[in-house]
C-alpha cells in the first residue's frame, strides 16, 4: 500500500503530537520531544522523494528501491502504532477527567451498575511513558538509516502541480450510453425473446476482459421489452470459484426476498426448483470460469423446471465454458474499432471544454485513444484521466509516457490504469488500493467503504474526515475505477458500486502481499491455515463447502501487523480466536457470521475503530468491555434482531456506552427498559462526535415510556438520517405520544413504522415531510383508520400491511379533510370544488395482510372535477385481503397503472377470473393483471404482448 500516504499521515500526526502536552500526568519523558522532532524532519526529507520511489518500485529493474520502500513502510506502520498508543492514552485521560476521576489518587477498581462489571483497563502512566519513549528512540534510529539510504537511489523530487478541479457529481456520465454495441444488443435481445415456446436455452457472451461483456448483458437485462417478457429476472455474479451453493442461494433470494439458512446443495437446488417452477425467467450468470460439468449439472436440471421461453445468459472469457454449458447461441464480442474507442474517449475527455480547446487537443486525443486497443474499459479509463488534464503539454506527457513502451508485462498491461493512479493524491491512492480487500464482484457499499477508510486513518483525524471520504469516493468513481454505480432513489447519490475484474487485478497488483484474500471452500476440522506475516489486511471468504470457519495460525508478526479482518459468508459461525489476538486491528467485519455473543476480551483491541456486526440475528448481548474501545468510530448493528429482547436480559447496551467518545456512526439504537443499569438515550449527548446518518433503526420504541424520554434523541435535528425505522416492539396504546415525540428532520426520505399498538397513526408531523418518498406501515393491529398521506408531494412508494382492524380505506388516506368535504359535498359521487392532487407522485401501492378490509372508497373523477388522484400510479398489489370486495371508482380513469397483482384475496380473484361485475369494469383497462396463488403458480388474467424490437 502507498508508503507516500502513510508517511504523509505520520507527518500530520507528529505535527499535532507536539501540541498534546496535557500536564504532568501524561507528558512524555524528558528528551522524547526532541526525538519526535527528529522523526518529523526525517519523514519530511523522505516524503519529498517518495512519489518517484513509488513509481520505480513497480519496475523489475528497481528491486533495491522496492526493498527500501518496504523497509520504510514497516517502520512507518510501527510508528503509527506507537502514536496511536499515545493518543489512546491521552483520550482515556480526557474521558476519566470528564467523569471526575481523581487522576492523582491511588488506582482503584471502577465499576458501573450493570450485570457484568465494566472496568476500564488500567494504565501505568509512568511505565507507558517510558515504553513509548524507548520505542520512539528505536524507530528514530531505524529511520535515520533509511533516510541515509535514499541518497543512493537517485530519487527525484517531482514538480508540484495544483490539484485539478473536480466537477460536481451531477456530471457523472450515464453508463447506459454505449458505443459500438447496438447490433450486439439487438442480436442478444432477439435471442432472448424469440421462440418462447421452446424449453430452457442457454446463451453465452464470450470475449476477453474489458470488452464489455457485462455491460452488454446489463443492457439486455434492463431492456424494457425483456423486462416485460420475463416473469422473473435474476442476476448472479459468479466469478471463480464456481460456488453452486452461493449461486443457488442468490437465485432464491432474488425471487423470494430472503435465502434459507441452509448450506446443503441438494436442499438448495430443490428450493430453486420450487421457486422457478412454472415461471418464465431470465437468469444471468456473470463471469463464469469453471469448465467442470459436474458443477453446472445440478443447477441446470433444477432450472429446466421453468416455463417454456426461460433463458440463462452467461458471460465468460472462455469458449470452453460455452461448450461445457451446451449453449444454444454464442455471441462472440469483438474489439471496438478505433473510431468507436475514440467516441468513448472524447465523450469523457472533452466534457465541459469549449470548441477551441477541443480543436487544439483533438489530434493528441486520437493518439491517446488509439492506445485503447479496442477495449472500451481502457478507452473509458483514459477518457476519465484526460478530463482533468487542462493543457496541451499535459496531454502530450500522457501520450509520450514511458509506460506505453515498458518491457515489464504487468506494467504494460496496467499502463492506462497506472497513469490514472499516478494522477491521484497520496491519500486517494491509498483509498483506492485498499479496495483490494473486497473479493471480485463484491457489491461495495459507499458508506461502509468510507467508514473503513476512516478506521484506517486514510482520511486524517479531523471533523471533516467523512466529507473528505465522500470526495475521494466521487473522484475514484469519476476516474472509472468503480462501475455498476447504484444510485439512491431518494436523492440520486451513489450508494454502492463494484470494481471491474481488471481494475480489481490492478488494485491487487499494487498491494501485492499487503492485502490478502483467502478463499476456503472445503476444509477438515484438523486443518489450520497459515497467514503470510507480511499481510496487513486479510479477507477470509468461507465457501459453503466448509464444515466450519477455518482456524488461522497467527504468528507474532501477524498479531502485530494485521489491521483489517474481513470475514465473508461464514455461515458456520466464527470462533473468537480468529480476531482476539490481533492487537493492532483497526477494522473488523463480522457481518453474517452467526455470532451469538462477543467475548469480554474484545475490549483489549484498543486500536479498533470499525466493528460491523450486521445480520447476526443470534447475537443476544454486547459485552460491557465494548466501552473500553475509546477509539471506536463505527458500530454497525443492522438487523441484529435479537438485540431487541430486553425483558429476557438480551440486547443490552452497557451503561458505560457514553465513554465511546470517538463513535461517529451508529445505525441501530437499542432502547433499554432499565435506565439505571443500561445505556440511556440521554447518554447520546456525551457522544460528541456521533452523527446519526443515512439509515437509523430504533428499537423497541415502547421502552421510551413517554414522549419526554423519546424527545431526548432529538430526531428533529438529525439532518443526515435518510432512512428511519421506528420499531415499537408491540408496545401499548400509549405509543402515540412516543410516535409524536419522534419527529424526524425534514430531510428524511424513507420511514418505516412497525409493531405499533396505538389507535391512530397520524402524528402532526407526518404530512409536513416534503422530501418523504417511501412509507412502510406494518403490524399496527389496533389502528382502525389510515393516516392522511395524500398531500405528501414526493411520496413514490406506500406499503400498508398488518392493520387487522381496518375495514374501510376512506377518503382520509387521500388527504381530504372535513373542510374539503364541506366545500365539495360528502357524497362519493359529488366531486370536490377546490383544486387538489392527491398522491401526486405515488408510483407503487401495496396492501398486505389486511384481513378485515372490505371496502376501498374513493371519488368519481368527473370531467369537471378539481380532484386528481394518483396520476402516476404504475403498480398496485393486494396480498392477503380476503374480504376486499369494493375498489375505488377513480381506478377506472387511471391511465398510468400498468400492473395489478392479486394474491390470497379470493373475492377479487373471482372477479378477475370471470371478467364480470362492477369491480372488473374499474380495472379491466390495466394491461397486466396477474393472480399469485399458493406455491409457484401464477395466473395471468391479461398481459402485454411480447414484441421483439
Buried (B, 14 or more C-beta within 10 A) or exposed (E): BBBBBBBBBBBBBBEEBEEBEEEEBBBBBEEBBEBBEBBBBBBBEBBBBBBBBBBBBBBEEBEEBBEBBBBBBBBBBBBBBBBBBBBBBBBBBBBBBEEEBEEEEEEEEBEBEBBEEBBBEEBEBEEBBBBBBEBBBBBBEBBEEBBEBBEEBEBEEEEEEEEEEEBEBEEBBEBEEBBBBEEBBBBBBEBBBEEBEEEBBBBBBBBBEBBBBBBBBBBBBEBEBBEBBBBBBBBBBBBEBBBBBBBBBBBBBBBEEEBBEBBEBEEBBBBBBBBBBEBBBBBBBBBBBBBEEEBBEBBBEBBEBBBEBBBBBBBBBBEEBBEBBEBBBBBEBEBBEBEBBBBBBBBBBBEEBEEEBEEBBEEBBBEBBBBBEBBBBBBBBBBBBBBBBBEEEBBBEBBEBEBBEBEBEBBEBBBBBBBBBBBBBBBBBBBBBBBBBBBBBBEBBBBBBBBBBBBBBBBBEEEEBBEBBBBBBBBBBBBBBBBBBEEBEBEEBBBBBBBBBBBBBBBBBBBBEBBBBBBBBEBEEEEEEEBEBBBBBBBBBBBBBBEBBBBBEBEEEBBBBBBBBBBBBBBBBBBBEBBBBBBBBBBBBBBBBBBEEBEBEBBBBBBBBBBBBBBBBEBBBBBBBBBBBBBBBBBBBBBBBBBBEBEEEBBBBBBBBBBBBBBBBBBBBBBBBBBEBBBBBEBBEBBEEBBBBBBBBBBBBBBBBEBEBBBBBBBBEBBEBBBBBBBBBBBEEBBBBBBBBBBBBEBBBBBBBBBBBBBBBBBEBBBEBEBBBBBBBBBBEBBBBBBBBBBBEBBBBBBBBBBBBBBBBBBBBBBBEEEBBEEBEEEEEBBBBEEBBBBBBBBBBBBBBBBBBBBBBBBBBEEEBBBBBBBBBBBBBBBBBBBBBBBBBBBBBBEEBBBBBBBBBEBBBEBBEEEEEEBBBBBBBBEBBBBBEEEBEBEEBBBEEBEEE
